[in-house]
């Protein structure tokens, strides 16, 4: 589950989140920033504009990858508990990504050219990733309970 979540976030580096069709300009928003699709189109945002989105994306990918690799190596109870804590942090990062992009960036990009967003597939991938991380965290919690019950039996 965590590997698929990391993979979904990694796909965000290659697909746009939204496109905006204004009267004088066409903008494409992705995790690297905003780009104009018109030859002489001005970009109303600087290079640092999408930096928080990029940082949250990289963090989510790295946490998901760490969780998938560590889950294979985990054998002790303390490791499962640590992984569950990291999974909860990953949930917070994904929710923060969704909040930042949906609450601020999607609206802010279209304002200068007075255009509504046309969502692309990239905007829905974090929702799927959140679902997978939540399912993975729930499975980890069930595994922790199973290990604890086995320890009581001994």
LINPEPE-V864566 format. One record per residue. N is the residue number from 1. RES is the residue in one letter. SS is DSSP state (A for helix, B for strand, O for the rest). D_LAST is the distance of its C-alpha to the last C-alpha in whole Angstrom. Layout:
N:RES:SS:D_LAST / N:RES:SS:D_LAST
This chain:
1:X:O:31 / 2:X:A:31 / 3:X:A:33 / 4:X:A:35 / 5:X:A:36 / 6:X:A:37 / 7:X:A:39 / 8:X:A:41 / 9:X:A:42 / 10:X:A:43 / 11:X:A:45 / 12:X:O:47 / 13:X:O:49 / 14:X:O:51 / 15:X:O:51 / 16:X:O:53 / 17:X:O:52 / 18:X:B:56 / 19:X:B:59 / 20:X:B:62 / 21:X:B:66 / 22:X:O:68 / 23:X:O:72 / 24:X:O:72 / 25:X:O:69 / 26:X:B:66 / 27:X:B:63 / 28:X:B:59 / 29:X:B:56 / 30:X:B:53 / 31:X:O:51 / 32:X:O:53 / 33:X:B:56 / 34:X:B:59 / 35:X:B:61 / 36:X:B:65 / 37:X:O:66 / 38:X:O:69 / 39:X:O:71 / 40:X:O:73 / 41:X:O:70 / 42:X:O:69 / 43:X:O:66 / 44:X:O:65 / 45:X:O:62 / 46:X:O:61 / 47:X:O:59 / 48:X:O:57 / 49:X:O:56 / 50:X:O:53 / 51:X:A:52 / 52:X:A:49 / 53:X:A:48 / 54:X:A:48 / 55:X:A:46 / 56:X:A:43 / 57:X:A:43 / 58:X:A:42 / 59:X:A:40 / 60:X:A:38 / 61:X:A:38 / 62:X:A:37 / 63:X:A:34 / 64:X:A:33 / 65:X:A:34 / 66:X:A:31 / 67:X:A:29 / 68:X:A:29 / 69:X:A:29 / 70:X:A:26 / 71:X:A:24 / 72:X:A:24 / 73:X:A:23 / 74:X:O:20 / 75:X:O:17 / 76:X:O:15 / 77:X:A:15 / 78:X:A:18 / 79:X:A:20 / 80:X:A:19 / 81:X:A:20 / 82:X:A:23 / 83:X:A:24 / 84:X:A:24 / 85:X:A:26 / 86:X:A:29 / 87:X:A:29 / 88:X:A:30 / 89:X:A:32 / 90:X:A:34 / 91:X:A:34 / 92:X:A:36 / 93:X:A:38 / 94:X:A:39 / 95:X:A:40 / 96:X:A:42 / 97:X:A:44 / 98:X:A:44 / 99:X:A:46 / 100:X:A:48 / 101:X:A:49 / 102:X:A:50 / 103:X:A:51 / 104:X:A:53 / 105:X:A:54 / 106:X:A:55 / 107:X:A:57 / 108:X:A:59 / 109:X:A:60 / 110:X:A:62 / 111:X:A:64 / 112:X:O:66 / 113:X:O:67 / 114:X:O:67 / 115:X:O:65 / 116:X:O:62 / 117:X:B:59 / 118:X:B:58 / 119:X:B:55 / 120:X:O:53 / 121:X:O:50 / 122:X:A:49 / 123:X:A:49 / 124:X:A:46 / 125:X:A:44 / 126:X:A:42 / 127:X:A:41 / 128:X:A:40 / 129:X:A:38 / 130:X:A:37 / 131:X:A:35 / 132:X:A:33 / 133:X:A:32 / 134:X:A:31 / 135:X:A:29 / 136:X:A:27 / 137:X:A:26 / 138:X:A:25 / 139:X:A:23 / 140:X:A:21 / 141:X:A:21 / 142:X:A:19 / 143:X:A:17 / 144:X:A:16 / 145:X:A:15 / 146:X:A:13 / 147:X:A:11 / 148:X:A:10 / 149:X:A:9 / 150:X:A:7 / 151:X:A:5 / 152:X:A:5 / 153:X:A:4 / 154:X:O:0
